[in-house]
Amino acid sequence: MIPTRASIAAAARRIAPHVRHTPVLRLPGGLPGCGGPLILKLELLQASGSFKPRGAFNRMLSARTLPAAGVIAASGGNHGAAVAYAARALGVPAEIFVPEITGAAKRARIEGYGARLVVGGAAYDQARQASEARAAETGALQVHAYDQAEVLEGQGTVGAEFETDAPEMTHLLVATGGGGLIGGIAAWFAGTTVQVVSVEPEGCPTLATALREGKPVPAPVGGVAADSLGARQVGGLMFAVARDHVAEAVLVPDDAIRAAKRLLWEECRLVAEPGGATALAALLCGAWRPPAGARVGVLVCGGNCDPGSVV
């Protein structure tokens, strides 16, 4: 099922008691090296440190009943933390499979929310396969990181909030991994004048590759943001949306992501993880240049990293 504005609005009402309406930060003078005025949506201030609880709560709350075995998910870190957080809030057990590349800070957050943590392979796709096999054994509800309608609808509530708080926005830059976030956001803005732009690391070009090939296909996984943006390929649900409603897909180098991360700290005192700084990196390195008169929104989507890593 492809998300619609109506289904996303319903998701927003459903999850409202459990998630934060995150603030926007208007920067009339922009940021050094990034051109003109910017509007940052600070989704790194969301519960569990990223946008992910929106989709996790919507998936769980949309289920008629939650099984005694609880919920299960595979994640590079942020989705796992969100599922663990939501499961604790709803009083059900959670089992989270992560790949070896998941950092210590993200592992600690998952376990801190009371979930059982399992290392399930070298990369996300292996952890996903292990989690699916485990779910078949236990009967736990699977909460996919990006390729379930309820998850896309939950992530789309970011777009709904951003539109409410920044109605002047004309363009929105969004970091893309498996595509649940940008898929939900693009579905929200479908039929409006807002142009949604995908930004991916050069080492994880999942959507750019899919758009070039005309379908979701495996892409390389690597680089500084691989723990949060390193899906092997985009989801089928989001691709159906992105094909028609994502205006452009650009790639940025790791150096630009690191520079954007430092800039967010130095200028805004925001501790963003690499994936959370990726959208801003497109402006900083010139991979995407705003047209004259644009009112640009940038989603800072996650902050689960060691604070000492920002400098």
N, C-alpha and C positions, 0 to 999 in steps of 0.2 A: 504494500500500500504506500503510495507516494504522499508525503505530508502536504497539507494545505494550510492556508492561513487559519481556517476554522479549526483544524485539528491541533495546530500549534497553540492557538488561543485557549483551547480546552486543556492542553497540557500545562499551560501557564497557570490556569486556575487550580489544576490538580496538585501541582508541586509547590504552589505558593507558600504553604505553611512550613516547608522544609528547606527552602533555598533562599539565598540573599538576592535582593535586587541590587546589583553591583553598581557603583557610581561611574560617572564619566568625568574625565578631566579635560577641560578645554584649554588649549594652548594657542592663544591668538597669534603668537610669534613663531609657532612651530617649535622644532628642535633643531639644533645645529646640524647642518648638512641634509636636512629633510625637507626643505622647501617651505611652503606657506603654512597657514593655520592647520592645526590637527585637533582631532577629538579622540581621546583614548578611552576605551571602555575597559575598566579594570577588573576583568573577570578572574585575575589572579587572586582577588580578594574573596572569591567564592568559597563556601565551605569546602574543606579538604584541599584547597589551594589551586583549583582549576574549574573550568566550566562543566566538568564531567558529572557532578551530582544531578544536574538537570535531567539528563537522559537516564541515569540510573534510577532516580526516584520515579520518573514517568513509566519506565518499564515495570518496576515492581508494583506501583500503585495501579497500573492498568490490568494486572493479573487478577483474576477472580479470587484466587487463593494462592498463598505462598506455601510451597511444600514444606514438610517437616525437615527435609534435608537442606532447606534454605536456598541460597543463590550461589552461582558459580560464575567466574569470569576469567578471561585472559587479558593481560594488560602489560604495557610497558611501564606502568607505574601509576599514572594519574587516574585512569579508569578504575584500576583496582582499588585505589584509595577511596574513590567516590562510591564504588559498590560496597566496600567495607563500611564506610560511613553511613550510607543509606540503610544497609542491613542492620547495623547497630541501632539506628533510630527507629526502625520498624520491628525490632526484636526478633530477628531471624539470623541463623548462622550464615557465614560467608566463607567460601574457599576461593582463593585468588592464585592463579598461575601466572608467573612472570618469567621473562627470559633472563639469561645470565647478564645481559647488558644493563638491566635495571639497577639504578644506583642505590647506595645505602640509605639516603634520605627518603627515597620513595618506598623502599622496603620497610623501613621503620614506621612510616606513616601507616601503611597497610596493617601491619601487626599492631600498631597502637590503637587502631579502631576495633581490634578484637578478631580479625579474620585469620584463618589458617593460610599461611603463605607457602606456596610450592614453587620451586624453580623448575620450569618445564622446558628446557632446551636453550639453545644459543640465541635464538631470535624470536620475535613475537609470534610468527606463524607456527613455530613448533610449540610454543606455550598454548596457543589457541587449540591446536589439535589435541594436546594433552588434556586440556580443560573439557573439550567436547567428549572425549572418551570417559573422563571421570563423571561427567553429568549423566551419561548413559547408564553408568553403574549406580549412581545414587538417586537419580530423579530430581536433582536440584534444578531450579529455574536458571536457564542461561541468560546472562545479561551481556549481550555482545557489545564490543567497544564502539562499533559504528554502523553495523549493517542490520539494524532492526528498526521498524517503523516508529516504535515508541521511543527509541533512543534518538532518532533524528528529530522527532517532534519536540522532545525535551530540549535538545540542543538549539532548536529553532527559536526557543524562547529568548535566547540571547539577542537575536535580531529584533524580536518584538520590543524588548526593553530598550534597545539602542534607538530604535525608531521613535519611541515615546520620548526619550530623554534628549535626542538630538535630531529633531525633525528637519533641520537644515542640511543634513548629511546627503551628499550626492554619490560618494564612492566609499566602499568599505573593504579594507584589506583584512584577509583572514588566513591564518596558517592552516595548511592542509596536511593530514596524515592519511588515515583511512577514509576520511571525508564525512564523518557524521556531523561535525560542527558546521562546515561550510555547506553541506547538503541541507541541513535544517534551516540555516540562515538564508540560503538562496531560495528555498521554498517559501519562506516568509516574504521575501522581497519580490517574488515572481509577480509580474504585472505592474510593478511600480517603476519609478524612474531611477531608483538607487541601483548602481552597478556594483556587483560583488566580484572582487578580484582574489583569486587564489594565489597564495605564496607558499612555495615549497623549497626545502633545501636541495641543492644540486645532487646531494647524495641520496635523496629519497623522493624521486620525481614521480610519484604514483599517479596523480591526476593528470599532469602534463603528458605522461606516457599514454594513459588511457584515452585522452582526447586525441592524441596523435594517431592512435591505432583504431579509434572508433569503438572501443569496448574496454572494460577493465582487464588488464593483463599484468602479470608479474613485472615488478620494477626493482632496481637495485635498492638496497637498504644499507645506509652507512652515514657517517658524519656525526657532528656534534649534537644534533637534535634527534638522533635515531631512537632514543628511548621513548620519546613522546610522539614523533611523527613517522616512525619507521614501520608502518604497515607494508606488507609485501605488495598489495594492490588495493585499490579503492573498492568500496562496496557497490554492489549492483544497484541498490536503492538510491544512493547518492548520485551515482553516475547518470541515472535517468533524469535527475534534477539538474546536475551540473552541465550536462550537454546542452541544455536550453537556457539556463539561467545564471551560469557563471560567465562573466564578461571576458575574462582573461585568466590565464594560468602562467605565472612567472616563477623563475628559479633564482635562488640566491646562494652565494658561496658561504661556507662556514665562517670565513673571516668577517663577513658582513653581519652574520648572526651574533658573533661574539661582540662586535662593535656596537650593535644595537642593544645588546644586554648591558654593556657598560654605560651607554648613553642613558638608558632608562634609570640606572642607578645614579649617575652623576647629576643629571638634570631634574629627575623626578623623585629620587630616593625610592624607586620601585625595584624590588628584587625579583626579576623575571628569570625563569629557566630558559634554556636555548629555544625550545619550541614556542614559549610565550613571547619571545622577542623576534621571532622569524618574520611576522607580518611587517613590523617596523623596518626590518633589514631591507625590504624591497625599496623603500624610499631612500634609505641611507646610501645604498650602493647604486641607485639609479636603475634597478631592474624594472621599476614601474615609475613613470613620471605623471603626476596629475595634470590634467588639462587646465587651461585658464579658467578661473572662477570656481574650481572644484572645492567642495567642503568635504575633506577626507576624514573618514573614521578609521581607526586602527584598533583591532582587538588584541589586547594583551591577555592571552588566554590561560597562562599558568605560571606558577611561581614555586613549584616544588623542587628546590635545589638547595644545596649548601650555601647559606648566605655569604660565606667567605669566598665563593667562586665568582662573585660579580666583579672583582677587581683583578 
